[in-house]
Amino acid sequence: QVELLKELGVEEVIIALDKEYEEYGSREEKVYAMKIRKGIINKLLPYFTVSVMWDRDNTLGLKESPTDRGKEAFYKLFRERIKVQ
């Protein structure tokens, strides 16, 4: 999939997954963040600018994605996305 993105000329990848933790800052959230880092982000970083739409203030419920709560919630999370180094 990385090769396909490169062939398409993609420059930036924005990750917007379901929220799989109850509380920002919890051990559960940190474990999930590390899973995303190792499983997705590290594969993309050599080739693309990568950012993550990450719920830091309970905009989403458990198992909800940024698109589940409507346009305003999506744009809020988009504006506050975290750029990964």
C-alpha positions in Angstrom: 0.0 0.0 0.0 2.9 2.3 0.7 4.1 1.7 -2.9 0.7 2.6 -4.3 0.6 5.8 -2.3 4.0 6.7 -3.6 3.0 6.0 -7.2 0.0 8.2 -6.8 2.2 11.1 -5.7 0.7 11.4 -2.2 2.7 13.8 -0.1 0.7 13.8 3.2 -1.1 11.0 5.0 -3.6 11.8 7.7 -4.4 8.9 10.0 -8.0 9.1 11.4 -8.8 5.8 13.2 -11.5 4.8 15.7 -10.9 5.9 19.3 -9.8 2.7 21.1 -9.2 4.2 24.6 -11.5 5.7 27.2 -9.2 8.5 28.5 -6.4 10.5 27.0 -3.2 10.0 29.0 -4.2 6.6 30.3 -2.1 3.5 29.9 -4.6 2.2 27.5 -4.2 5.3 25.3 -0.4 5.0 25.4 -0.5 1.4 24.4 -2.8 2.2 21.5 -0.7 5.1 20.3 2.4 2.8 20.3 0.5 0.2 18.3 -0.4 2.8 15.7 3.2 4.2 15.7 4.7 0.7 15.1 2.1 -0.7 12.8 1.3 2.3 10.5 3.3 5.5 11.1 6.8 4.0 11.0 6.1 2.5 7.6 4.9 5.8 6.2 7.3 8.3 7.7 10.2 7.6 5.4 8.1 8.7 2.4 5.3 11.1 3.6 4.4 13.8 5.9 2.3 12.0 8.5 -0.3 13.4 11.0 -2.8 11.8 13.3 -6.3 13.0 14.3 -6.1 12.1 17.9 -8.9 12.7 20.5 -7.3 14.5 23.4 -10.4 16.0 25.0 -13.2 13.4 24.6 -14.7 14.7 21.5 -15.4 11.1 20.5 -16.8 8.1 22.3 -15.1 4.8 22.5 -15.0 3.0 19.1 -16.1 6.2 17.3 -14.1 7.6 14.3 -13.6 11.3 13.6 -16.4 11.1 11.0 -18.9 9.6 13.4 -19.7 12.8 15.2 -20.4 15.1 12.3 -18.6 17.9 10.4 -17.8 20.1 13.4 -16.2 17.3 15.4 -14.2 16.2 12.3 -12.9 19.7 11.6 -12.0 20.2 15.3 -9.9 17.0 15.3 -8.5 17.9 11.9 -7.3 21.3 13.0 -5.8 19.8 16.2 -4.2 16.8 14.5 -0.7 15.9 15.6 2.1 16.1 13.1 4.4 13.1 13.6 8.2 13.4 13.4 
